[in-house]
C-alpha cells in the first residue's frame, strides 16, 4: 500500500505555492481572514451533512489555512509551523496533567481561569451571541460563580420569563419601523441568557440545540408547503387555523 502524504509534504507544497503562484504569494494574514472563516463554516456544513468524503475535503481546506498562515508568519520571521505544533503539544499536555505530568485531573476551565485576569480575556468579541454567552457562563463557573445544579438555573429562566410577561402586560411593543422597546429588548436578552445557562448546566450546547430546532422547524414547514400545494391552498392567505391543522398533520407524519 502506498504511504499517504504527511504534514511535511503539505507544508512544503504551501511554501512552493508562495514562491511560484502570484495569488498565493500576494496573500497576507489580513487578506486570508475571510477565507479562514469561510472554510470553518464549510467544515461545519460538512459535519451537518454526515458526508465523510465532503468532511475530509473541507478539513483539508481548513488545514490549508493553518499552513498558509504559518508560512506567512515564517516569512515575516515571527514563527513557523514547528512553533505552532510545539505550542499545541505543550498546551494539550499541560491541560491533561493526570495523563502526561503525573499530576491530578483538573478542570480545563479552572486551569485556564488561573491564567486570566478576567473572564473576558481572550474571548473574541465577534463570537456568535449564543456561543459567547455559553463561554462567558462557562468561564464564570470556572471561578466558582455557578448554580450548584440545574434547578437554580431553571428557576432563573422562570424568573426572567415572568419579567418579560410583565413588560408585555405593561404595554411594551415594537416601536415605529420595527425598532424594539428598549426595556423589552433587555428583558428578552436576560431570558435568552438564562436559557443558555440552563442548557449549559444540562450539558447541552445551546447553539447545537437551536440549530437542530431550526432544521426541524424548516422541515416541518416545508411539509406544510408541500401539502398546501397538493391541495391547492395558498399558504399566504390560508390563515392560522388552516396552517395549524396542516402543521399537526405534518407532525403526525
C-alpha positions as CSV (number, residue, x, y, z in Angstrom):
1,X,0.0,0.0,0.0
2,X,1.3,3.4,-1.0
3,X,2.3,5.6,2.0
4,X,0.0,8.5,2.5
5,X,1.5,12.0,2.4
6,X,2.1,13.8,5.8
7,X,2.3,17.3,7.1
8,X,5.9,17.7,5.9
9,X,4.8,17.3,2.3
10,X,1.8,19.6,2.6
11,X,3.9,22.2,4.3
12,X,6.5,22.1,1.5
13,X,3.7,22.4,-1.1
14,X,2.4,25.5,0.7
15,X,5.9,27.0,0.6
16,X,6.3,26.2,-3.1
17,X,3.0,27.9,-3.8
18,X,4.1,31.0,-2.0
19,X,7.2,31.1,-4.3
20,X,5.5,30.2,-7.6
21,X,1.9,31.3,-7.5
22,X,1.2,35.0,-7.8
23,X,-2.1,34.9,-5.9
24,X,-0.7,32.8,-3.1
25,X,2.4,35.0,-2.9
26,X,0.3,38.1,-2.6
27,X,-1.7,37.0,0.4
28,X,-1.3,38.3,4.0
29,X,-2.8,37.3,7.3
30,X,-5.4,40.1,6.9
31,X,-6.4,39.1,3.3
32,X,-6.8,35.5,4.4
33,X,-9.2,36.2,7.2
34,X,-12.4,35.8,5.2
35,X,-11.2,32.5,3.7
36,X,-10.4,31.1,7.2
37,X,-13.9,31.9,8.4
38,X,-15.5,30.5,5.2
39,X,-13.6,27.3,5.4
40,X,-14.6,26.9,9.1
41,X,-18.3,27.3,8.1
42,X,-17.8,24.8,5.3
43,X,-16.4,22.2,7.7
44,X,-19.4,22.8,9.9
45,X,-21.8,22.3,6.9
46,X,-19.9,19.0,6.1
47,X,-20.4,17.8,9.6
48,X,-24.1,18.5,9.5
49,X,-24.4,16.7,6.2
50,X,-22.9,13.5,7.6
51,X,-20.9,13.1,4.3
52,X,-17.5,11.8,5.3
53,X,-16.0,12.4,1.8
54,X,-17.0,16.1,2.0
55,X,-15.8,16.4,5.6
56,X,-12.4,15.0,4.6
57,X,-12.2,17.6,1.7
58,X,-13.3,20.5,3.8
59,X,-10.8,19.6,6.6
60,X,-8.1,19.7,4.0
61,X,-9.2,23.2,3.0
62,X,-9.2,24.3,6.7
63,X,-5.7,22.7,7.1
64,X,-4.6,24.9,4.1
65,X,-5.5,28.0,6.1
66,X,-3.4,26.8,9.1
67,X,-0.4,26.1,6.8
68,X,-0.9,29.3,4.9
69,X,-0.8,31.5,8.0
70,X,2.1,29.5,9.4
71,X,4.2,30.1,6.2
72,X,3.3,33.8,6.0
73,X,4.4,34.1,9.6
74,X,7.6,32.2,9.0
75,X,8.4,34.6,6.1
76,X,7.9,37.5,8.5
77,X,10.3,35.9,11.0
78,X,7.5,35.7,13.6
79,X,7.1,31.9,14.0
80,X,6.9,28.8,11.8
81,X,4.7,25.7,11.7
82,X,7.0,23.9,14.1
83,X,6.4,26.6,16.7
84,X,2.6,26.1,16.2
85,X,2.9,22.4,16.6
86,X,5.2,22.8,19.7
87,X,2.7,25.2,21.3
88,X,-0.1,22.8,20.6
89,X,1.7,19.9,22.2
90,X,2.7,21.9,25.2
91,X,-0.8,23.3,25.8
92,X,-2.6,19.9,25.4
93,X,-0.2,18.1,27.8
94,X,-0.4,20.9,30.4
95,X,-4.2,20.7,30.3
96,X,-4.1,16.9,30.9
97,X,-1.6,16.7,33.8
98,X,-3.1,13.4,35.0
99,X,-2.1,11.9,31.7
100,X,1.3,13.4,30.9
101,X,2.7,15.1,34.0
102,X,2.0,12.8,36.9
103,X,-0.5,15.2,38.3
104,X,-4.2,15.1,39.2
105,X,-7.2,15.6,37.0
106,X,-8.2,19.2,36.9
107,X,-11.0,21.2,35.3
108,X,-9.8,22.6,32.0
109,X,-11.7,25.8,32.5
110,X,-10.4,26.1,36.1
111,X,-6.8,25.8,34.8
112,X,-7.3,28.4,32.2
113,X,-9.1,30.7,34.7
114,X,-5.9,30.9,36.8
115,X,-4.0,32.4,33.9
116,X,-6.6,35.2,33.2
117,X,-7.2,38.5,34.9
118,X,-10.8,38.5,33.7
119,X,-13.3,36.0,32.3
120,X,-13.5,38.1,29.1
121,X,-9.7,37.9,28.4
122,X,-9.0,36.2,25.0
123,X,-12.7,35.7,24.2
124,X,-13.4,37.0,20.7
125,X,-16.0,39.8,20.7
126,X,-17.3,38.6,17.3
127,X,-18.3,35.1,18.5
128,X,-21.9,34.2,17.7
129,X,-24.0,35.5,20.6
130,X,-25.2,32.1,21.8
131,X,-21.8,30.7,21.9
132,X,-20.3,33.8,23.5
133,X,-23.0,33.6,26.3
134,X,-22.2,30.0,26.8
135,X,-18.4,30.7,27.1
136,X,-18.9,33.6,29.4
137,X,-21.0,31.5,31.7
138,X,-18.6,28.6,31.5
139,X,-15.7,30.8,32.4
140,X,-17.6,32.3,35.3
141,X,-18.3,28.8,36.5
142,X,-14.6,28.1,36.3
143,X,-14.0,30.7,39.1
144,X,-16.9,29.4,41.2
145,X,-19.8,31.7,40.0
146,X,-22.3,29.0,39.2
147,X,-25.5,27.3,40.3
148,X,-24.9,24.1,42.3
149,X,-27.2,22.3,40.0
150,X,-29.7,22.8,37.1
151,X,-32.6,23.6,39.3
152,X,-31.3,27.1,40.2
153,X,-30.7,27.8,36.5
154,X,-34.3,26.6,35.7
155,X,-35.7,28.9,38.4
156,X,-33.8,31.8,36.9
157,X,-35.4,31.1,33.5
158,X,-38.8,31.2,35.1
159,X,-37.9,34.5,36.8
160,X,-36.7,36.1,33.6
161,X,-39.8,34.8,31.7
162,X,-42.1,36.4,34.3
163,X,-40.3,39.7,33.8
164,X,-40.8,39.5,30.1
165,X,-44.5,38.8,30.6
166,X,-44.7,41.8,33.0
167,X,-43.3,44.1,30.3
168,X,-45.7,42.8,27.7
169,X,-48.6,43.2,30.2
170,X,-47.5,46.7,30.8
171,X,-47.9,47.5,27.1
172,X,-44.4,47.0,25.7
173,X,-44.5,46.6,22.0
174,X,-42.3,47.3,18.9
175,X,-41.9,51.0,18.1
176,X,-42.1,52.5,14.6
177,X,-40.2,50.8,11.8
178,X,-39.5,47.7,13.9
179,X,-37.4,49.4,16.5
180,X,-37.7,47.3,19.7
181,X,-38.9,48.6,23.0
182,X,-35.6,49.1,24.9
183,X,-36.8,47.6,28.2
184,X,-38.4,44.6,26.5
185,X,-35.3,44.0,24.5
186,X,-33.2,44.0,27.7
187,X,-35.6,41.6,29.4
188,X,-35.7,39.2,26.4
189,X,-31.9,39.3,26.4
190,X,-31.8,38.3,30.1
191,X,-34.3,35.5,29.3
192,X,-32.1,34.2,26.4
193,X,-29.0,34.4,28.6
194,X,-30.7,32.4,31.3
195,X,-31.8,29.7,28.8
196,X,-28.2,29.4,27.6
197,X,-27.1,28.9,31.2
198,X,-29.8,26.2,31.8
199,X,-28.6,24.5,28.6
200,X,-25.0,24.6,29.9
201,X,-26.0,23.1,33.3
202,X,-27.8,20.3,31.5
203,X,-24.8,19.5,29.3
204,X,-26.4,20.8,26.1
205,X,-24.7,23.4,23.9
206,X,-27.5,26.0,23.0
207,X,-26.1,26.7,19.5
208,X,-26.4,23.0,18.6
209,X,-29.8,22.6,20.2
210,X,-31.1,25.7,18.4
211,X,-29.6,24.5,15.1
212,X,-31.5,21.2,15.4
213,X,-34.7,23.1,16.2
214,X,-34.2,25.3,13.2
215,X,-33.7,22.2,11.0
216,X,-36.8,20.6,12.4
217,X,-39.0,23.7,12.0
218,X,-37.8,24.2,8.4
219,X,-38.5,20.6,7.5
220,X,-42.0,20.7,9.1
221,X,-42.9,24.0,7.4
222,X,-41.7,22.7,4.1
223,X,-44.1,19.8,4.8
224,X,-46.9,22.3,5.2
225,X,-46.0,24.0,1.9
226,X,-46.0,20.6,0.2
227,X,-49.4,19.6,1.5
228,X,-50.7,23.1,0.7
229,X,-49.6,22.8,-3.0
230,X,-51.1,19.4,-3.3
231,X,-54.4,20.7,-2.0
232,X,-54.4,24.0,-3.9
233,X,-54.0,26.0,-0.7
234,X,-52.2,29.3,-0.8
235,X,-50.2,29.5,2.5
236,X,-50.0,33.3,2.3
237,X,-53.8,33.6,2.6
238,X,-54.8,30.3,4.3
239,X,-54.9,31.7,7.8
240,X,-53.6,30.4,11.1
241,X,-56.3,27.8,11.7
242,X,-55.6,26.1,8.3
243,X,-51.9,26.3,8.7
244,X,-52.1,24.9,12.2
245,X,-54.1,21.9,11.0
246,X,-51.5,21.2,8.3
247,X,-48.7,21.6,10.9
248,X,-50.4,19.0,13.1
249,X,-50.8,16.7,10.1
250,X,-47.1,17.0,9.3
251,X,-46.1,16.3,12.9
252,X,-48.2,13.1,12.9
253,X,-46.2,12.0,9.9
